[in-house]
């Protein structure tokens, strides 16, 4: 006995496929279009500076961002953390390259990391006229995961006071005063360390008579 063919047998499968396709389209529109547009609009209204990149201007010109570090090497400036970012084409190192954020990915037992940290400790001591046994804050000799950190710890900043003062012909008290005027405290009073924004401090130093 042959069972008659059911002309409606494919219908459930078609409905299932259509339901899945409709769900995919709706989720794409919601998460890929509506949600980003909504959050961008809300951020632009409530936090216009942050939504615009936390840009810092001087004399009407954009000179940086409060959330992106810059590579300061002159002795008259506060120096930030080491940066392991590379050129966009990968041809070599380029510290604080915002187009190619990243780290070295060296683990704590990696010989290259140990050698790099030792070299950085020696360089920090040499640049700042410190003795061989002077402790150096860890953030001054280790790169961050992004390579773009805009801040250094207060301890790391104060270590550089004498060098900056000598280079600028200022007193150590004047330089320290500028640094302390830009302290950001621990988050919630317990998380992280007190820190200062490197670019903000350097701009304040440049504005001193």
N, C-alpha and C positions, 0 to 999 in steps of 0.2 A: 504493500500500500504506500503510495507516494503522498507526502503531505503537501498541501497547497503552499506556494510561495507567499510570503507576507510582504506586501508592498510597503509596509510601514516599518519594517525591521531596521533600516538605517536611521530612522528619525531620532531615536535617543542619542546616537553617536553624533549626529549633526548638531542636535541641541547642546550636547556637552562641549563640542568644539566651539560653537558660537558663544557659549557662556564663558569659556576660557578666554577666547579672543576679546570679548567685551570687557572682562575683568582686567586683562592685560592693558587694553587701551585706557580704561578708566584710571588704573593705578599709574600708568605713565603720565597721564594728564595731571593727576593730583600731585604725585611726588616729583615729577620732572618739570612741571610748569607752574601749577597753581601754588604749591608750597614754596618753591624758591622765590616766586614773585611776591608772595605775601610776606615772607620773612625779610626780603630785601626792602620792601616798602615800610614795614614796621621799624626795621633797623634805621632806615634813612630818616624816619620821623623822630624816633626816641633817642637814637645814638648817631647823629649825623657825622660827627668827627670819626668815630670808630668805623662806621660803615664806609667812610671814604678813605680808609687806610691809615688813620691816625697820623696824617701828614704834618710835618713841621716846616714852617716857612720862615724866611728871613728876608726882609726888604721886598716882600711880595713874591719871592722865588721859593719853590719847594726844594728843600735841601735834604730831606730824609723823612723817615717815619719813626714814630716813637716805639714801634714794635719790631723794627728791623735794625739789627746792628750794622755798624760800619767799621771799616778797617783803619783804625787810627794807629799810626806808628811814630809820629813825631814826639820827642820827649816833653813838649809843652802841653800835650793832651793826655787825658785819662785814656788808658788802653782797656779794651774789652777782653772777652775770652778768646782763646785760640779758635780758629775756624778751619774745618777740614773740607769746605766746599771746593768744587773744582770748576774749571771752565765748562761752559755749556757743551762744547764739542768733546769734552773729556781729555783734552790734550795736555792738561796740567793743572796745578792748584790755582785757585783764585779765591782767597778768603772773602767771606761775606758776599758771595755771589747769590743774590736772591732768586735768580733764574734756575739755580741748580742746588737747592737745599739738600743737605745730607750730612752724614757722619762717616767716620773711617770704618765703622763696624769692627774695630779691633776689640777683642775680649780683654778682660782684666789681666789675664796671664800671657797675653800676646807680647812677644819680645819687642816688637816695633813700638807698641804703646808705651811700654816701660822705658825704652830708650828715648822716645819723644818727650815723655813727661820729665825725665831727668834733664834733658836738654833745655826744656822750657823753664824748669826751676832755676837752672844755672843762668839762663838769659834774664829772667826777672830779677834775680839778685844782682847781676852785673849792671843792668840798666838802671836800677834804683839805688845802687851803691850800698848794697846790703852785705852783711857778713855771711860766711859760708854756712853757718848753722841757723840762719834766720828762717823761721817757718814762713812758708808761702801758702796763701789760701788756695784750696784745690781748684776753684773756678778759674784762676789765672793760668793754670797749666793743663786743663782738660777741656776739650771741645764739647759742645752740646750736641744733642741728637740732630738738631736742625742746622747747626753751624751759623745761625743768624741771631743768637740771643742779644737783645739790646742792653741788658743790664749786667752789672757785676755786683758782688756782695759788698756791703759796707766795709768789711775788713779788707777786701781786695782793692777797694778804692783808696782807703786810708794809707795802705802800704805805698801808694804812688805819690803821696802828698809832697814829700821833700823833693823828688825829681821834678815834678811840675813846677814847684815854687822856684827852684833854681833856674829852670829854663825860662820862666816868665819874669824873673826878677821880683817876685812877690814873697811875702812871708808865708811860712807854713800855716799860720793861723788863718790867713786870708783864703788860701786854697781849701783848707779843711772846712772853713765856714761855707764855702760854695757847695762842697760835697754834702755836708750835713743838711743844707737847705733843700736838697733833692732826694732825701731818703724816702723810700717806700717801705713801710713796715711789713712785718710778717702777715701773711694772709690769715684772717680770723685770729690774729694774735699769736698763733702757734705754728703755722705752716711755713716752711722755708726759712730764709734768712733775710734780715734787712738788706735792701739793695738800692742801687742808684742807677738811673738811666745814663748811659755813657754819653750819648749825643747831647742830652739836655745839659749835663754838667759841662761839656766842652763848649757849648754855645754860651753858657753863663760865664765861663772863663774868658772867652773871646770878647764878651761885652764889658769886661772890667776895664777901667781906665788905666 
